[in-house]
């Protein structure tokens, strides 16, 4: 009975997705070639050009293709593009990556909206759809796999997506959309939950010069749940034969409060036991309700027919789960952006300001471990544990039972989830801005950006361009980050009490020219950027496109890319679970690199001590002296820019009389100076001859996580193939397969950024937009191979993914209504896209659009 109401609402509830009157018409047989030849992209070279003649790989989806896709939104449809890997951190938060080295906070992949970066300033990466356009307002989107920083800078090392919206001049009118869905069907963690997304777009022309548009989107639902009980520390007590559920030092993936900072080594009965505090599972420590509101207002004024000024405001308030190094609950998180743009065929100038306020958000891990500490300090808890264990073993209890009884006794009085006492403690901790004592994420930040580009060959040098067909483009940008120093997440190391400011500026020039009756086109670009803390960085791109005929196009490109540290990588100053996370600039971490020892060597040292005491019957001092040679001083140092060199080959063209479209590419990348984190501890004592004794005791060392660069050069390669075939009339079959492989590491220092990418991603689909009297359908299958995921939060294998998405659509022409009934993950077989991420089940929805 619990499922009847949600399913009835799903089948009858209105849902929307903009459609056009042309969708119900019959498409000419040669539509595939006709459409592809007419497709224009702007992101590959920052100027309009045919997608077939793009000098680098680029993927494109327009509003028509999004409507016909088997996915519920354009954010989901991006996942099925060639070479794109999707990470799902939340029902309201998805992260895209291309060509390897994925991360839930992907600072190497840039998301633009009409050319504007919509990142959250303090992390340097977008918060999913926070400032993204509504489905109703999307005209098309363009994805550039691989390095794009030669033209964009902006840390576009692994790729870029540009979301392009509709002009109110070209697309006026009212559109209303209601998407109603249900998820968590047959989920043992919770009952079936409803999802709702209401959207509105209104655009209006006021004569030939002035137009405006308004978009609103409101989402409610229940987030995907992360509940992986796998032990990340299974060998903590292997020398005592305590494995599995008997291990008192276990560290479960999605339980928080049992991590390294919450463990101690206790000497009990002459043996050394690694014991962790109990902790809470994620679902016990956070709120999974999703409530997101976003919208935008745009005013367009045409000074002349080809000269336009645009003001746009975008804003969002988020309440959903989010992931970085830890899992977070975003609560009343606010992000907005004001922008002003001047557009003409030869000149573009754009300025915008983004403001971020994290509101009442909190770190779920810190919340869990500090609720655990709220009723009893670590010292008291471990003392109670040891006392009860000794009493139990003295009474003849077996060690596993004595450990269980000791935990129960030490946990007496522990706040229970979802009780008034627990909820009151959550409210108290979410206001404390120190993760060693509370859980608040309290960040206020701003991003100011100014950029421009100019094509002199369309104006000043037009005579030269007409004679030589030379095209020249030049541009500049200046960016400033401003952060309020909250004292925990960020400080100003140079001027305490004042805002922290981080700036960067740069410019580029690009030239292109066709040869041999436009059969060959050569393009070259050069960019230079300067950051206050680094020397100028240059990178360039050279590319050639050879078109022996209208239907065949070969391309080759070589480029290098770079990225400066993000604000968080450069200036972080976070107390988190007994670990100080420190930015990698010298003004933040001077003295720490020089005095610290690798945490990995310290843990190996402590494990060897435990083995010698428990198995070889040495005393603790004897074991320390025997194994102190395992301790290794930290050899890393301050941050440098990260770089990539990339070679790409590709082909786009038509075969079989224009019915088959082929898009293939291959690439080889060389990465240097990967930015990553190293964990290193400083002994908390002043006697040099006692360093080993300090590092043998978890309570006598200061723990750090430092941003630095890997010393290893890393090589990776990949290839992808996309096919699209028109059988007859509107029947279309398409598919793509992408290979991504880590080639080799020059030395393998263990600090290089994790590859975190499946070897194979495959997508197949069949669709017919006009099957019968306005009825259409599409079905899509996705396969992703299993792969190793490595991160500071959790490491393990991500199982292979096999999913089917499907939809049926119906156009009621006389009522101007479009109905879409669909399912994502139709079989409702749960999967995860990365270790510690949520379990993603089936999502079943209807979308009704009126326009």
Helices and strands as residue ranges (DSSP letters): H 2-12, G 21-24, H 31-38, E 40-41, E 49-50, G 51-53, E 59-62, H 63-68, H 74-78, E 84-90, E 93-98, E 109-113, E 116-117, E 119-120, E 125-126, G 135-137, E 138-145, H 149-152, E 159-165, E 173-183, E 193-206, E 210-222, G 238-240, G 244-246, E 255-256, G 260-262, E 263-268, E 271-276, E 280-281, H 282-285, E 289-304, E 307-323, E 327-344, E 347-357, E 362-363, H 364-374, H 378-394, H 399-410, H 420-429, E 444-454, G 456-458, H 462-468, E 471-483, E 500-515, E 520-531, E 534-549, E 552-563, H 567-571, E 573-576, E 579-582, H 586-589, H 592-595, E 597-598, H 599-614, H 620-627, G 628-630, E 642-655, E 660-672, E 675-683, G 688-690, H 691-695, G 698-700, E 701-709, E 714-726, E 731-745, E 760-772, E 775-784, E 787-789, E 796-798, E 801-812, G 813-815, E 817-824, E 843-850
